[in-house]
Amino acid sequence: MRLVMVRHGETTWNAEHRLQGHDNAPLSPRGIKQVQSFASFAKAMAPDHVVVSDLGRTRQTAGLLGYGDAPLDPRLREIDMGNWTGRIKQELEAERPHEYLAWRAGTFTPDRGEPWADFCARIVEGLRDCLRKCNGDTLAIVHGGVIRAACHAFLGLPPSRVVPVTPGTATILSFDTADAPTARLEAYNIAAVAPDFDAPD
């Protein structure tokens, strides 16, 4: 069975390099085009089950992909960034370079934010529940941090070593069973257009 994780299209906050977490911003015009260009690819994968994070940007992406009626799962939300929500990435890198790098590595939590270990635990629980609901492929419309957490939990990749996925791209993991402890990486950051390897979180 395969888990196909699609990151939502670029939002207006992504375009400004603002950290979003549980907050919301609508898809930018570029983000809408990213999702529209990916729609035929998503349909061609013909998933048996579709699940969507309950945040606005993923719901908007699901609608554009033709899965507006798919069930929502709050466990698949982006990591809660606490007091860093809305902050600009470059400003944080300049003001708090060590803290920012430690956060990327999963070893620092901003005030009122969600610890990396807690985030990974809820993501794993949510994704495994999705996999148990079908025998074929699951399409999960999620966030960049969710994909990073899945790569950490199922592939053993440290979060600091995972390049942020481009909005509107897919990452595919293959599992022997829904409860298999590890997965195989089939594809990372694939899209109908050239990926952006400097995409903001």
Secondary structure as UniProt FT lines:
FT   STRAND          2..7
FT   HELIX           12..15
FT   TURN            16..17
FT   TURN            21..22
FT   HELIX           29..44
FT   STRAND          49..53
FT   HELIX           56..65
FT   TURN            68..69
FT   STRAND          72..73
FT   HELIX           74..76
FT   HELIX           82..84
FT   TURN            85..86
FT   HELIX           89..95
FT   HELIX           97..104
FT   TURN            105..106
FT   TURN            111..112
FT   HELIX           116..132
FT   STRAND          138..142
FT   HELIX           144..155
FT   HELIX           159..161
FT   TURN            167..168
FT   STRAND          170..174
FT   TURN            178..179
FT   STRAND          184..190
FT   TURN            197..198
//
